[in-house]
Amino acid sequence: MFLRLIGYIFGIGAVFFLVVAAGVAWYVSGLTGGLPSVEVLAKYEPPVMTRIHATDGQLVAEYARERRLYLPIQAIPDRVKAAFISAEDKNFYQHSGLDYAGIMRAGVQNIAALSSNGRMIGASTITQQVAKNFLLTNERTIDRKIKEAILSLRIEQANSKDKILELYLNEIFLGLGSYGVAAASLAYFDKSVHELTLSEAAYLAALPKGPNNYNPFRYADRAIERRNWVIDRMVENGYATPDEGEAAKAQPLGVKTRITSPHIFAADYYVEEVRRQLMQMYGEKALYEGGLSVRTSLDPAMQVMARQALMDGLVSFDEDRGWRGPVKNVPIGEDWGEAVGTIKPLSDIYEWRLAIVTKVDKGEAEIGLQPGRSETGKLLAERETGVIPASEMKWALRGKKNVDGVLKVGDVVYVEPADGKPGSYRLHQVPEIEGAMVVMDPHTGRVLAMDGGFSYAESEFNRATQAQRQPGSSFKPFVYAAALDNGYTPSSVVLDAPIEIDPGFGQPMWRPENYAQKFYGPSTLRTGIEQSRNVMTVRLAQDMGMPLVAEYAKRFGVYDNLAPFLPNALGATGTTVLRMVAGYSVFANGGRQVKPTLIDRIQDRFGKTIFKHEERVCEGCDADSWNNQDEPVITDNREQVLDPMTAYQITSMMEGVVQRGTATIVKQVGKPIAGKTGTSNDYKDAWFIGYSPDLVVGVFFGYDQPRPMGRGMTGGEIAAPVAAEFFKLALADKPAVPFRMPEGLTLIPIDRRTGMRADPGAPNTIMEAFKPGTGPADTYSVIGSSDGGTVSSESDRAVMGGTGGLY
């Protein structure tokens, strides 16, 4: 009877067990049915930041939604691996995905914690964290924990331990916007993972449990305590000796946050233009998640030179127009530092600082400089003071005798340390005038430097690439190039006399005038470009036909489709500084088409080149070794859009602009420079585009809302000096290389005024370059003569020849 009862109870227990087991199996099978496949881990490509580099390899900028640099496990130092394993899963290399001993230990501790209101602990392995982060959500439910456990076992079967650890160390969020150990190492210590000390590696390993809880700026004591706990675990697990551990715990956190983009001084506009181009080429996802490696053509040294030259020019122009007032006037209160600290400064004008006027009298103003801020954003307690003496604000004192007539207490102003005067500062104001500058290699189209305005922090609008402004007379060289390429010579004579043009469509008669509102009679093409004669240019364009001029403008890349109206021969249609500089590059490089670029090469996350600007073909560049073969030859396959001889002729004429014409200030560079000034109607735009044999520079000045800058504010007056300052810096250590004259041209002495042959050494004689079969006219002929006088055969051929000679 007793045995029968036992058997009965056992049977019931067995049935109950089977029912429970079946229920559990049914429950688990329901959970596993929709589980994701662990095979996705093998194909996983995490979001990786795109990095922008200068031509010398310097980091310029980074773009990412998740700041991550993906490192293969072989590239992660053992010390870093040991720190994370000690902190997160000391048995990682022994368990099969679940740490059963750890689960039991955590269970016991958590039961005890429930009875004493203590802190609950977890027992998730690194594998479980990979399962959760990659394949599951963060919901805290029993279902999710069971799914996590099942996936962990599957992940362990499908992947090696090193692969699992690699995924974990590259995926985890570690605070300060950084994902993965490589990005976190840069963010917290501004160094690569290979340079991390034991203390630093331990601190990073302390962060996965809660980056905000161990923020080094808000909770430094808590962060050090957690770091030291990790160090103790590393010693306990044999990854560090006790002495190493004690030495590491004695160190401060040593956090040194890293400045993000832009990483190169003064490159803000350049970097943003690269970002816009990448967006157009590959889209937003590739830019912020694709891990692109972009090598730009930015020359950091030239960028600084260009930035300084343009800034100085804008400030000089603006200060010549007097003081407009402070940034703001605020009540000083008990602490002037707090008062001036409320004003946000322009972050990219590194030489200037905001200051508040604390006292003012006739001879000087006492100021307090805006305090710096800590890593947490709080104003520092330190207070700096100084003075602005009258001698450092003369430009603002015009019409006023004393400093107190300009500044008053509470005024917030920009200042800069005065040279050689400790404690003294110079008064500044942010210019209203704007401008742009582009520096290009004419042989490749590589943009070496670009500045799109006074301050990117004030306005992100790039006047070098986005502003469509009238180039004025700086467009004339393209008109003259079309003429020289189609039968005219530099000594061809055009009548500079009043002319009337009927525009049709009921518009009033157009009567173009020269800048000086005078007419100079018959003049050579050289004189016309050197002295920027408007009427001559209109007659020349009329003689050739504007369709020819429009075609050349398109070939040079200055316009896509220029309307064939005569005023456009004087630069009446808007274009950009970048396009103008690219157009002038054709003159500098011997007539080859130029495609401007800010990007040399782009590689994907795997290092494969997916874009390169260089399209020339190099025969023999891929040879494995040298076997007495000839040097590799680079074949220039770019389109020849201008006769090389024409390019030299127009260059020679524009050298005259610098030597005798409207840009004589550029002579002070002391090196061969050619260029042309430009000024639009009512002095709304001022330009200078100039070049040496290997460098093209374009400068533009104008208000964002076009308005007159003032009478006499021409390209030669305000834009050319900025270019001159840049050329002085950029060519300081370069030899004076003359422009390269192609074979076939003949130098003949001519009279600059008449264009006729002259005796060498005679007054007004110049050596002019002529193509084969051409030379000074034997008879004096004038293009555009209204009395039926002789019209040159060159003009005849141009009219009859249509668009010939483009190549």
C-alpha positions in Angstrom: 0.0 0.0 0.0 2.8 2.4 1.0 4.7 1.6 -2.2 1.6 2.1 -4.2 1.2 5.6 -2.7 4.7 6.5 -3.4 4.3 5.4 -7.0 1.1 7.4 -7.2 2.8 10.5 -5.9 5.8 10.0 -8.2 3.5 9.5 -11.2 1.6 12.7 -10.4 5.0 14.5 -9.9 6.3 13.2 -13.2 3.1 14.3 -15.0 3.3 17.7 -13.3 7.0 18.0 -14.3 6.3 17.0 -17.9 3.4 19.5 -18.0 5.6 22.3 -16.6 8.5 21.3 -18.9 6.1 21.3 -21.9 4.8 24.7 -20.8 8.3 26.1 -20.4 9.2 24.6 -23.8 6.1 26.1 -25.4 6.9 29.5 -23.7 10.5 29.5 -24.8 9.7 28.3 -28.3 7.3 31.2 -28.6 10.1 33.6 -27.6 12.6 32.1 -29.9 10.3 32.1 -33.0 10.9 35.7 -33.7 14.4 36.1 -32.5 16.8 37.8 -35.0 19.5 35.8 -36.6 23.0 36.1 -35.0 24.4 36.0 -38.6 23.7 39.7 -38.9 26.7 40.2 -36.6 29.0 38.9 -39.2 27.8 41.6 -41.7 27.5 44.3 -39.1 28.8 47.7 -40.2 28.3 50.2 -37.3 27.9 53.9 -37.9 31.4 55.3 -38.1 32.5 59.0 -38.2 33.7 60.6 -41.4 37.0 62.3 -41.0 38.3 65.2 -43.1 42.1 65.8 -43.5 44.2 68.6 -44.9 46.7 67.9 -47.7 49.4 67.3 -45.1 47.3 64.8 -43.2 46.2 67.0 -40.3 42.7 66.3 -39.1 40.4 69.1 -40.2 37.0 67.9 -39.0 34.8 65.0 -38.1 31.2 64.3 -38.8 29.1 61.7 -37.0 25.8 60.9 -35.3 27.7 58.4 -33.2 31.3 59.4 -32.7 32.9 56.0 -33.4 36.2 54.8 -34.9 36.0 51.1 -35.5 39.1 49.1 -34.5 39.6 45.4 -35.2 40.4 43.4 -32.0 44.0 43.0 -33.1 44.4 46.8 -32.9 43.0 47.2 -29.4 45.8 47.0 -26.7 45.7 44.1 -24.2 45.6 46.6 -21.4 42.3 48.1 -22.6 40.8 44.6 -23.1 41.9 43.6 -19.6 40.3 46.7 -18.1 36.9 46.0 -19.6 37.0 42.3 -19.0 37.9 42.9 -15.3 35.1 45.5 -15.0 32.4 43.8 -16.9 33.0 40.0 -17.2 36.1 38.5 -15.6 35.2 35.0 -16.8 34.6 36.1 -20.4 37.0 33.7 -21.9 35.8 30.7 -19.8 32.0 30.8 -20.0 29.8 29.9 -23.0 27.7 33.0 -23.1 26.1 32.8 -19.6 28.1 33.0 -16.4 26.0 30.6 -14.2 28.2 31.1 -11.1 27.8 34.8 -11.5 24.0 34.5 -11.9 23.8 32.5 -8.7 26.0 34.9 -6.9 24.0 37.9 -8.1 20.8 36.1 -7.1 21.9 35.5 -3.6 23.1 39.1 -3.2 19.9 40.5 -4.7 17.8 38.5 -2.3 19.8 39.9 0.5 19.5 43.4 -1.0 15.7 43.1 -1.1 15.6 42.5 2.7 17.9 45.4 3.5 16.9 47.9 0.8 20.4 47.5 -0.7 21.5 48.0 -4.3 20.6 45.3 -6.8 23.4 44.0 -9.1 23.3 42.3 -12.5 25.2 39.4 -13.9 25.1 40.1 -17.6 28.2 38.8 -19.5 29.8 40.8 -22.3 28.1 38.4 -24.7 24.7 39.2 -23.2 25.4 42.9 -23.6 26.3 42.3 -27.3 23.0 40.4 -27.7 21.1 43.3 -26.1 22.9 46.1 -27.8 22.9 44.6 -31.3 19.8 42.4 -31.5 17.3 43.4 -28.8 15.7 46.4 -27.2 16.6 47.9 -23.8 13.2 47.0 -22.1 13.6 45.5 -18.7 11.3 42.4 -18.8 11.7 38.7 -18.1 10.9 38.0 -21.8 13.8 40.2 -22.9 16.2 38.6 -20.4 15.3 35.1 -21.6 15.8 36.1 -25.3 19.1 37.7 -24.3 20.2 34.4 -22.7 19.2 32.3 -25.7 20.9 34.7 -28.2 24.0 34.8 -26.1 24.4 31.0 -26.4 23.8 31.2 -30.1 26.3 34.1 -30.5 29.0 32.1 -28.7 28.4 29.2 -31.1 28.6 31.3 -34.2 31.5 33.7 -33.2 34.9 33.6 -31.6 35.5 35.2 -28.3 37.7 37.8 -29.9 35.0 38.7 -32.4 32.4 39.1 -29.6 34.8 41.3 -27.7 35.6 43.4 -30.8 31.9 44.1 -31.3 31.4 45.0 -27.7 34.4 47.4 -27.5 33.4 49.2 -30.6 29.7 49.5 -29.9 29.3 50.6 -26.3 28.4 54.2 -25.4 31.0 55.8 -23.1 29.8 59.4 -22.8 30.8 62.7 -24.3 29.1 61.6 -27.5 31.6 58.8 -28.1 30.9 55.2 -29.0 33.6 52.6 -28.7 37.0 52.7 -27.0 38.8 54.4 -29.8 36.5 57.4 -30.0 36.3 57.6 -26.1 40.1 57.6 -25.8 40.2 60.7 -28.1 37.2 62.3 -26.4 38.4 61.9 -22.8 42.2 62.0 -23.2 42.9 63.4 -26.7 45.1 60.3 -27.4 44.9 57.0 -29.2 44.0 53.8 -27.4 47.7 52.7 -27.7 48.8 55.6 -25.6 46.4 55.0 -22.7 47.9 54.4 -19.3 46.6 51.8 -16.8 44.7 54.5 -15.0 43.1 55.9 -18.2 42.1 52.5 -19.5 40.6 51.7 -16.1 38.5 54.9 -16.2 37.1 54.1 -19.6 36.2 50.6 -18.4 34.4 52.2 -15.5 32.0 54.1 -17.8 29.7 51.4 -19.4 27.7 51.1 -16.2 26.7 54.7 -16.5 28.7 57.4 -18.3 26.7 60.2 -16.8 27.1 58.8 -13.3 30.9 59.0 -13.6 31.2 62.2 -15.5 34.7 63.5 -14.7 33.5 67.2 -14.4 30.3 66.8 -12.4 31.1 63.7 -10.3 34.9 63.6 -10.2 35.1 61.8 -6.8 32.6 59.2 -7.9 34.5 58.7 -11.1 37.8 58.2 -9.3 36.2 55.7 -6.9 34.8 53.6 -9.7 38.1 53.8 -11.6 40.0 52.6 -8.6 37.5 49.7 -8.2 38.4 48.7 -11.8 42.1 48.9 -11.1 41.6 46.6 -8.0 39.8 44.1 -10.2 42.6 44.2 -12.8 45.2 43.5 -10.0 42.9 40.8 -8.6 42.7 39.1 -12.0 46.4 39.3 -12.6 46.4 42.0 -15.3 48.5 44.4 -13.2 50.8 44.1 -10.2 49.9 45.5 -6.9 52.5 48.2 -7.2 51.2 49.2 -10.6 47.7 49.3 -9.2 48.6 51.5 -6.3 50.6 53.9 -8.6 47.6 54.1 -11.0 45.1 54.8 -8.2 47.3 57.7 -7.0 47.0 59.4 -10.3 44.3 62.1 -11.0 41.7 61.3 -13.7 43.7 63.5 -16.1 40.8 64.0 -18.5 41.7 66.4 -21.3 38.7 66.8 -23.6 39.3 67.2 -27.2 38.3 70.1 -29.3 36.1 68.9 -32.2 35.9 70.5 -35.6 37.4 72.5 -37.1 40.8 71.3 -35.9 42.7 73.7 -38.1 42.7 77.4 -37.4 40.6 79.6 -39.7 39.3 76.6 -41.8 35.6 76.9 -40.9 34.3 78.0 -44.3 36.5 75.5 -46.2 35.3 72.6 -44.0 31.6 73.5 -44.4 32.0 73.7 -48.2 33.6 70.2 -48.1 30.7 68.9 -46.0 28.1 70.3 -48.4 29.9 68.7 -51.3 30.0 65.3 -49.5 26.3 65.6 -48.8 25.6 66.2 -52.5 27.9 63.3 -53.6 26.9 60.6 -51.2 24.0 61.7 -49.1 23.5 62.4 -45.4 23.7 58.7 -44.2 27.1 58.2 -45.8 28.4 61.5 -44.4 27.4 60.9 -40.8 27.6 57.1 -40.6 29.7 55.9 -43.5 33.2 56.3 -42.1 34.6 58.1 -45.1 38.2 59.3 -45.1 38.4 62.5 -47.0 41.7 64.0 -48.1 41.2 67.7 -49.0 43.5 70.0 -50.9 43.6 72.4 -47.9 47.1 73.9 -47.3 46.9 74.8 -43.5 49.7 77.4 -43.8 48.2 79.1 -46.8 44.7 79.0 -45.1 46.1 81.0 -42.2 47.7 83.5 -44.5 44.6 84.0 -46.5 42.5 84.3 -43.4 44.7 86.9 -41.9 45.0 89.0 -45.1 41.3 89.1 -45.6 40.5 89.8 -42.0 43.0 92.7 -41.9 41.5 94.1 -45.1 37.9 93.9 -43.9 38.8 95.5 -40.5 40.8 98.3 -42.1 37.9 99.1 -44.5 35.4 99.1 -41.7 37.4 101.2 -39.2 38.0 103.8 -41.9 34.2 104.4 -41.6 34.3 105.1 -37.9 32.8 103.7 -34.7 29.3 102.3 -34.8 28.9 101.5 -31.1 29.4 98.6 -28.7 28.2 95.1 -29.0 25.8 95.8 -26.2 25.5 97.8 -23.0 24.7 95.9 -19.8 24.4 96.8 -16.2 27.7 95.8 -14.4 26.1 94.9 -11.0 28.3 93.4 -8.3 30.4 91.3 -10.6 31.4 92.6 -14.0 32.6 89.2 -15.0 29.0 87.8 -14.7 27.7 90.8 -16.7 30.1 90.3 -19.6 29.8 86.5 -19.3 26.2 86.7 -20.5 27.3 87.9 -24.0 28.2 85.1 -26.5 31.5 86.0 -28.3 32.3 85.1 -31.9 34.1 81.8 -31.3 36.3 81.9 -34.4 37.9 85.3 -34.0 40.7 83.9 -31.8 42.7 87.1 -31.5 39.8 89.1 -30.1 38.1 89.0 -26.7 35.0 90.5 -25.3 35.5 93.0 -22.6 33.2 95.3 -20.5 34.0 98.9 -19.8 34.2 99.4 -16.0 35.5 103.0 -15.9 36.1 105.7 -18.4 37.8 109.1 -18.5 39.3 111.4 -21.1 42.4 109.5 -21.8 41.5 105.8 -21.4 38.9 103.2 -20.6 39.3 100.6 -17.9 38.0 97.2 -19.0 37.3 93.7 -17.6 38.0 90.8 -19.9 35.3 88.1 -20.4 36.3 85.2 -18.1 36.8 81.8 -19.6 34.6 78.8 -18.9 35.3 75.4 -17.3 34.6 72.1 -18.8 31.1 72.2 -17.3 30.4 75.6 -18.8 30.6 77.6 -15.7 32.4 81.0 -15.7 35.9 80.8 -14.1 36.5 82.8 -11.0 39.6 84.5 -12.3 39.2 88.1 -13.4 41.5 89.9 -15.8 41.5 93.6 -16.3 43.2 96.1 -18.7 42.9 99.5 -20.3 42.1 100.8 -23.7 44.2 104.0 -24.1 43.2 106.7 -26.5 46.2 105.7 -28.7 44.7 102.3 -29.4 41.3 103.7 -30.5 42.2 106.6 -32.7 40.1 105.2 -35.5 37.0 105.5 -33.2 37.9 109.0 -31.9 37.5 110.8 -35.2 35.5 114.0 -34.5 35.7 113.4 -30.8 38.4 114.6 -28.4 38.2 112.2 -25.5 37.6 108.5 -24.9 34.5 109.2 -22.8 32.9 110.6 -25.9 33.0 107.1 -27.4 32.7 104.6 -24.6 30.7 104.5 -21.4 30.5 102.2 -18.4 28.7 98.9 -19.2 29.7 98.9 -22.9 30.7 95.4 -24.1 33.3 95.7 -26.8 35.9 93.6 -28.7 39.5 94.1 -27.9 42.9 92.7 -28.9 46.2 92.9 -26.9 48.2 96.0 -28.1 51.6 95.2 -29.5 54.4 95.7 -27.0 52.1 97.2 -24.3 51.3 94.7 -21.6 47.9 95.3 -20.0 46.8 97.6 -23.0 44.2 96.6 -25.5 43.2 97.9 -29.0 39.5 98.6 -29.6 37.8 96.6 -32.4 34.3 96.2 -33.9 32.9 93.5 -36.1 32.9 94.8 -39.7 29.7 95.3 -41.6 31.6 94.8 -44.9 32.1 91.2 -46.0 34.4 89.6 -48.4 35.9 86.3 -49.7 39.2 84.9 -50.8 40.1 81.8 -52.8 43.6 80.4 -53.4 44.1 77.8 -56.1 46.8 75.7 -57.8 46.2 76.6 -61.5 47.7 73.4 -62.8 45.3 71.1 -60.9 42.4 73.2 -59.8 43.1 72.2 -56.2 41.7 74.9 -53.8 44.6 75.5 -51.3 42.8 78.0 -49.2 39.3 79.5 -48.9 37.7 82.1 -46.6 34.1 83.0 -47.1 33.6 85.9 -44.8 34.8 87.7 -41.6 33.3 85.2 -39.2 31.8 81.8 -39.7 30.3 82.0 -36.2 28.5 85.1 -37.2 27.3 84.0 -40.7 27.8 80.6 -42.3 27.0 82.1 -45.8 30.1 81.4 -47.9 30.8 84.5 -50.1 33.4 82.5 -52.1 31.0 79.9 -53.4 27.5 81.0 -52.6 27.4 84.7 -53.3 26.5 85.6 -57.0 28.2 89.0 -57.4 29.0 91.2 -60.5 32.7 90.8 -61.3 32.8 94.1 -63.2 36.0 94.7 -65.1 37.6 91.5 -63.7 35.6 89.8 -66.4 37.3 91.8 -69.2 40.3 89.4 -69.6 37.9 86.7 -70.9 36.7 89.2 -73.6 40.2 90.0 -74.6 41.2 86.4 -74.6 38.4 85.6 -77.0 39.7 88.4 -79.2 43.4 87.3 -79.1 42.3 83.7 -79.8 40.5 84.8 -82.9 42.9 86.9 -84.9 43.4 90.1 -82.8 46.8 91.0 -81.4 47.8 92.9 -78.2 48.7 95.8 -80.5 45.3 95.9 -82.3 43.8 99.3 -81.9 40.2 100.0 -80.8 38.5 103.4 -80.7 37.9 104.7 -77.2 35.1 107.2 -78.0 31.4 107.7 -77.2 29.2 105.0 -78.3 25.4 104.4 -78.2 23.8 101.0 -78.0 20.2 100.4 -78.6 19.2 97.5 -76.3 15.8 97.2 -77.9 12.6 96.1 -76.0 11.7 99.7 -75.5 14.7 100.3 -73.2 16.5 103.6 -73.2 19.7 104.0 -75.2 22.8 102.7 -73.4 25.9 104.9 -73.4 28.8 103.1 -71.6 31.4 105.3 -70.0 34.9 104.8 -68.6 35.6 105.1 -64.9 37.1 108.5 -65.3 34.2 109.6 -67.5 36.7 110.5 -70.2 37.4 109.1 -73.7 41.0 108.5 -74.9 40.7 107.9 -78.6 42.4 105.0 -80.4 44.2 102.7 -78.0 45.7 99.2 -78.1 44.2 96.2 -76.6 47.0 96.2 -74.0 46.2 99.7 -73.0 42.5 98.8 -72.8 43.1 96.1 -70.3 45.8 97.8 -68.3 43.7 100.9 -67.8 40.4 99.0 -67.7 38.7 100.9 -70.5 35.0 100.1 -70.6 34.1 101.7 -73.9 36.9 99.9 -75.7 35.8 96.6 -74.2 32.2 97.2 -75.4 33.4 98.0 -78.9 35.6 94.9 -79.0 32.8 92.7 -77.9 30.5 94.3 -80.4 33.1 93.7 -83.1 33.5 90.0 -82.3 29.9 89.4 -81.4 28.7 88.6 -77.9 27.9 84.9 -78.7 31.6 84.3 -79.0 32.3 86.0 -75.7 29.5 83.9 -74.0 31.0 80.7 -75.5 34.4 81.5 -74.1 33.0 82.4 -70.7 31.4 79.0 -70.6 34.6 77.2 -71.7 36.4 79.0 -68.9 33.8 77.9 -66.4 32.9 81.4 -65.3 29.3 81.1 -66.4 27.1 78.2 -67.6 25.1 80.3 -70.0 26.0 84.0 -70.3 23.3 86.0 -72.0 24.8 87.5 -75.2 24.1 91.2 -74.2 26.9 93.8 -74.5 26.7 95.0 -70.8 27.8 91.5 -69.9 31.1 92.2 -71.5 31.7 94.5 -68.5 30.8 91.9 -65.9 27.2 92.8 -65.4 26.1 89.2 -64.5 26.8 87.7 -61.2 29.2 84.8 -60.6 31.3 83.5 -57.7 34.9 84.0 -56.6 35.6 80.3 -57.0 34.5 80.4 -60.6 36.5 83.5 -61.4 39.6 82.0 -59.9 39.2 78.8 -61.9 38.8 80.9 -65.0 42.0 82.8 -64.4 43.7 79.5 -63.8 43.3 78.7 -67.5 45.5 81.8 -68.3 48.1 80.7 -65.7 48.4 77.1 -66.8 48.7 77.6 -70.6 45.0 77.2 -71.6 44.0 73.9 -70.0 40.5 73.5 -68.6 40.3 73.7 -64.8 37.8 71.9 -62.6 38.1 73.4 -59.1 38.1 71.0 -56.3 38.4 71.0 -52.5 38.7 67.2 -52.3 41.6 65.2 -53.6 40.5 61.7 -52.6 37.8 59.9 -50.7 38.1 56.4 -49.2 35.4 54.3 -47.7 35.5 52.6 -44.3 37.6 49.8 -45.7 40.2 52.0 -47.3 39.0 51.6 -50.9 39.3 54.8 -53.0 35.8 55.7 -54.2 36.7 59.2 -55.6 39.8 61.1 -56.7 40.0 64.4 -58.4 43.1 63.6 -60.4 42.1 62.4 -63.8 45.4 62.6 -65.6 46.9 59.3 -66.7 50.3 58.2 -65.4 52.0 55.7 -67.6 54.4 53.5 -65.6 53.5 54.8 -62.1 52.4 51.3 -61.0 55.8 49.6 -61.7 56.8 47.1 -59.1 60.5 48.0 -59.3 62.9 50.1 -61.3 64.7 48.2 -64.1 66.4 51.1 -65.8 63.1 52.1 -67.4 62.3 55.8 -68.2 60.6 57.9 -65.5 56.8 57.7 -65.5 55.0 60.2 -67.7 51.8 61.9 -66.7 49.6 62.5 -69.7 47.5 65.6 -69.3 44.2 64.7 -70.9 42.4 67.9 -69.9 40.7 69.9 -72.6 42.7 72.7 -74.2 40.2 75.5 -74.1 42.6 78.3 -75.0 45.6 78.5 -77.3 48.8 78.5 -75.0 50.1 81.4 -77.0 46.9 83.4 -76.3 47.2 82.5 -72.6 50.7 84.0 -72.5 49.6 87.1 -74.4 46.8 87.8 -72.0 49.1 87.1 -69.1 51.6 89.5 -70.4 48.9 92.2 -70.8 47.7 91.5 -67.2 51.3 91.9 -65.9 50.9 95.4 -67.3 47.9 95.9 -65.1 50.1 95.3 -62.1 53.1 97.3 -63.5 51.3 100.3 -65.0 47.6 99.9 -64.6 44.9 99.7 -62.0 46.7 97.3 -59.6 50.1 98.9 -59.2 49.9 98.3 -55.4 50.6 94.6 -56.2 54.0 95.6 -57.6 55.3 95.7 -54.0 55.2 91.8 -53.9 58.4 92.0 -55.9 57.6 88.8 -57.9 56.0 88.3 -61.4 52.3 88.8 -60.9 49.5 89.2 -63.4 46.0 90.2 -62.5 42.9 92.3 -63.1 40.8 94.6 -60.9 37.0 94.8 -61.0 34.4 97.2 -59.7 30.7 97.0 -60.3 28.2 99.9 -60.7 28.0 102.3 -57.8 31.0 100.6 -56.1 28.9 97.8 -54.8 31.4 95.1 -55.6 35.2 95.2 -55.6 37.4 92.4 -57.0 41.0 91.5 -57.7 42.0 88.2 -59.4 45.7 87.8 -59.7 48.2 85.0 -60.3 51.9 84.0 -60.2 53.0 81.1 -62.5 51.8 78.6 -59.9 49.3 80.3 -57.7 45.9 82.1 -58.4 44.3 84.3 -55.8 40.8 85.9 -55.9 39.6 88.6 -53.5 36.1 90.1 -53.3 34.7 92.9 -51.1 31.0 93.9 -50.8 28.1 94.2 -48.4 25.8 91.1 -48.2 22.9 93.4 -49.1 24.6 95.1 -52.0 25.0 98.8 -51.5 27.6 101.4 -52.5 30.8 101.1 -50.5 31.7 104.7 -51.3 33.2 106.6 -54.2 36.7 105.4 -55.1 36.2 102.0 -53.4 37.4 100.1 -56.4 39.0 96.7 -56.8 42.4 98.4 -57.1 41.8 100.3 -53.9 40.5 97.7 -51.5 40.7 94.2 -53.0 44.2 94.3 -54.6 46.0 95.3 -51.4 44.6 92.2 -49.7 45.9 90.0 -52.5 49.2 91.7 -52.3 49.5 91.0 -48.6 48.8 87.4 -49.2 51.2 87.1 -52.1 54.0 88.6 -50.0 53.4 85.9 -47.3 52.9 83.0 -49.7 55.8 83.8 -52.0 58.2 85.1 -49.4 60.6 82.1 -49.7 59.9 81.4 -53.4 62.2 82.6 -56.2 60.9 85.2 -58.7 59.9 82.8 -61.4 58.8 84.5 -64.7 55.8 83.4 -66.6 56.5 80.6 -69.0 56.4 81.7 -72.6 55.4 78.9 -75.1 57.5 78.2 -78.1 56.5 80.0 -81.3 55.9 83.4 -80.0 58.0 86.3 -81.2 58.8 89.3 -79.1 58.7 92.5 -81.1 59.2 96.1 -79.8 56.1 98.2 -80.3 54.9 101.7 -79.3 52.4 101.1 -76.4 50.2 104.1 -77.6 49.9 103.3 -81.3 50.6 99.6 -81.5 53.0 100.2 -84.4 56.5 98.8 -84.6 59.1 100.9 -82.6 62.8 101.1 -82.2 64.2 99.2 -79.2 64.9 101.7 -76.4 62.5 104.4 -77.8 60.0 106.0 -75.3 56.8 104.1 -74.6 58.3 101.0 -76.2 57.3 97.5 -74.9 58.2 94.0 -76.0 55.0 92.5 -77.2 54.4 88.8 -77.9 53.1 87.9 -81.4 51.9 84.5 -82.7 53.5 83.1 -85.9 52.3 85.0 -89.0 51.2 88.0 -87.0 52.9 91.2 -85.9 52.4 94.9 -85.6 50.2 96.4 -88.3 51.9 98.0 -91.2 49.2 100.6 -91.6 47.5 102.4 -88.7 43.9 100.9 -88.5 41.3 101.5 -85.8 38.5 99.0 -84.8 35.2 100.8 -84.4 36.1 104.0 -86.4 32.9 105.8 -87.1 34.2 107.6 -90.2 34.6 104.5 -92.3 38.3 104.3 -91.6 40.3 101.1 -92.0 39.1 98.1 -90.0 41.8 95.6 -89.4 42.0 92.3 -91.1 42.1 90.7 -87.7 38.6 92.0 -87.0 37.4 90.8 -90.3 38.6 87.3 -89.7 37.1 87.2 -86.2 33.7 88.2 -87.5 33.8 85.7 -90.3 35.3 82.9 -88.3 32.4 82.4 -85.9 33.5 80.4 -82.8 36.7 79.1 -84.4 39.9 79.0 -82.4 38.4 77.7 -79.1 41.0 75.0 -79.0 
